Amino acid sequence: MSDNPSYQPPYVITPAIISLIAEISEAVGRLAALNGSSSDLKLRKLNQVKTIQGSLAIEGNTLNEEQVSAIFEGKRVLAPPKDILEVKNALAAYESLGAWSPSKERDLLEAHRMLMAKLVDNPGVYRSKGVGVVSGDKLVHMAPPGGRVPILMRNLLLWLQNSEEHPLVAGSVFHYEFEFIHPFEDGNGRLGRLWQTLILNRWNDLFLDIPVESLIYNHQQEYFTALQESTNQTDSGPFICFMLKMIQKAVASAVPQVTPQVTPQVGRLLRIMQGAMTREELQQALGLSDRKSFRERYLKPALEAGLIKMTIPDKPSSRLQKYRLTNKGEITLTAL
């Protein structure tokens, strides 16, 4: 097997993708104009914490933003040692982004070595065995044989180096293809997300301050569904579209704007929402037993402010009623 300079990942650029690229580019330009050359180090740290916490939470890490922030500041945290090590590794990797080139294999391997140090036996080394992705007790993806991983990765990196696609598209395509190849025994998800952030950062360094990964965490089931749909269709279009929507929301949340003032109770409600949730699930997550107090102090103000919405708005009292964040709610949550 040899390098294939003509390798072309399968995807189709749809009108929806073109529209999202235009909207994101406009928002990034607006943000750049507002920010000028100044950089808020406090904001950068906050967004890096959100990024790392979100990306690792997708992989099962239990630490919250406050604990990740404490580790960032060198404070002691009471948590599983493995979770703490994952955060320390991720902090080191994200701090090293500026030294890496997206199309360099040695940098990719170094990033994996840094992310997975003391977590796997051979960090920074491609897998040599077969591996499958399992959801529950179901095999959802059988990755290519281990013997093909080096050539597949070289071809993908060569494509990335020579691609004339917009970085928003190239980063999403690379992310999908990387997860499809699944080049390492472990750590593929967090590295794929890190590498897309690197690709975006090479386009515009504002992406160091935009926590895309935290939005992916809030939509993680949709993330996995988009990966699977792209595999089923042999077209990474569904995943490109999903990622661009997440990037669009993340950029929108970073544009200075008048953020609605929310009460501590509404803020707590927004923070615990994951997808569509029933009233009972929301109260349980908040540790509240008083239904009236929950409705008056949490649910009603959030609905009136347009931060959450009903899944069955024409039947407010339906026993099947659930609640989920609106776009406004997601932007507000990111700013909290």
Residue pairs with C-beta under 8 A, 6 or more apart in sequence:
1 148
1 151
2 151
3 151
3 154
3 155
3 158
4 151
4 155
4 158
5 158
5 162
7 155
7 156
7 158
7 159
8 159
9 156
9 159
9 173
9 176
9 177
9 236
10 234
10 235
10 236
11 169
11 173
11 235
11 236
11 237
11 240
12 235
12 237
13 169
13 237
14 237
14 241
16 241
17 169
17 237
17 240
17 241
17 244
20 168
20 241
20 244
20 245
20 248
21 166
21 168
21 169
21 244
23 248
24 168
24 244
24 247
24 248
24 251
25 168
27 248
27 251
27 252
27 255
28 204
28 206
28 251
30 255
31 206
31 251
31 254
31 255
32 204
32 206
34 255
34 256
35 206
39 209
40 209
43 209
44 208
44 209
45 69
45 72
46 69
47 208
47 209
47 210
47 211
47 254
48 72
48 91
48 94
48 208
48 211
49 65
49 68
49 69
49 72
50 65
50 211
50 213
50 214
50 334
51 94
51 197
51 211
51 212
51 213
51 214
52 68
52 87
52 90
52 91
52 94
52 213
53 61
53 63
53 64
53 65
53 68
53 87
53 214
53 217
54 211
54 213
54 214
54 215
54 216
54 217
54 218
55 90
55 189
55 190
55 193
55 194
55 213
55 216
55 217
56 63
56 83
56 86
56 87
56 90
56 190
57 63
57 217
58 189
58 190
58 213
58 216
58 217
58 220
58 223
59 86
59 189
59 190
61 83
61 86
61 87
62 79
62 80
62 83
63 71
63 77
63 79
63 83
63 84
63 87
67 77
67 79
67 87
68 87
70 76
70 77
71 77
71 84
71 87
71 88
71 91
72 91
77 84
82 119
85 118
85 119
86 119
89 114
89 115
89 116
89 117
89 118
89 119
90 115
90 190
90 194
92 114
93 111
93 114
93 115
93 194
94 194
94 197
96 110
96 111
96 114
97 194
97 197
97 198
97 201
97 208
98 201
99 107
100 107
100 108
100 110
100 111
100 198
101 107
102 160
102 174
102 195
102 198
102 199
102 202
103 157
103 158
103 160
103 161
104 157
105 153
105 154
105 157
108 153
108 157
108 191
108 195
109 124
109 125
109 126
110 124
111 191
111 194
111 195
112 123
112 124
112 184
112 187
112 191
113 123
113 124
114 123
115 123
115 187
115 190
115 191
115 194
116 123
116 124
116 184
116 186
116 187
117 123
119 186
119 187
120 184
120 185
120 186
120 187
122 185
123 187
125 184
126 146
126 149
126 150
126 153
126 183
126 184
127 146
127 149
127 182
127 183
127 184
127 185
128 146
128 147
128 149
129 146
129 185
130 142
130 143
130 145
130 146
131 143
131 146
131 182
131 185
132 139
132 141
132 142
132 143
133 139
133 140
133 141
133 142
133 143
133 182
134 140
135 224
140 228
141 180
141 182
141 228
141 231
143 180
143 181
143 182
144 152
144 180
144 181
144 182
149 181
149 183
152 181
152 183
153 181
153 183
156 174
156 177
156 178
156 181
160 170
160 174
160 199
163 170
163 173
165 173
167 199
167 200
167 202
167 203
168 200
168 203
168 244
168 247
169 240
170 199
171 195
171 196
171 199
171 200
171 243
172 196
172 236
172 239
172 240
172 243
172 244
173 236
173 240
174 195
174 196
174 199
175 192
175 193
175 195
175 196
175 239
175 243
176 227
176 230
176 236
176 239
176 240
177 236
178 188
178 191
178 192
178 195
179 188
179 189
179 192
179 227
180 231
182 188
184 191
193 212
193 213
193 216
196 212
196 243
197 207
197 212
197 213
200 207
200 212
200 247
201 207
201 208
206 254
209 254
210 247
210 250
210 251
210 253
210 254
211 250
211 334
212 246
212 247
212 250
214 250
214 334
215 246
215 249
215 250
215 253
215 330
215 334
216 223
216 246
218 274
218 325
218 330
218 333
219 242
219 246
219 275
221 275
222 242
223 242
226 238
226 239
226 241
226 242
226 243
227 239
229 238
229 239
230 236
230 237
230 238
230 239
249 327
249 330
249 331
250 334
252 327
252 331
253 330
253 331
253 334
253 335
254 334
259 331
259 332
259 335
260 305
260 307
260 328
260 332
262 270
262 301
262 302
262 305
262 307
262 332
262 336
263 297
263 301
265 297
265 298
265 301
266 298
266 301
266 302
266 305
266 307
267 336
268 286
268 298
269 282
269 286
269 298
269 299
269 302
269 308
270 302
270 307
270 308
270 325
270 329
270 332
270 333
270 336
271 333
271 336
272 282
272 285
272 286
273 282
273 308
273 323
273 324
273 325
273 329
273 333
275 324
276 311
276 322
276 323
276 324
277 285
277 322
277 323
277 324
278 321
278 322
278 323
279 291
279 294
279 299
279 321
279 323
282 294
282 298
282 299
282 323
283 289
283 291
283 294
286 294
286 298
288 294
288 298
299 308
299 323
302 308
302 329
303 309
303 310
303 323
305 328
306 326
306 328
306 329
307 325
307 326
307 328
307 329
307 332
308 323
308 324
308 325
308 326
308 329
309 323
309 324
309 325
309 326
310 316
310 321
310 322
310 323
311 321
311 322
311 323
311 324
312 318
312 320
312 321
312 322
315 321
325 333
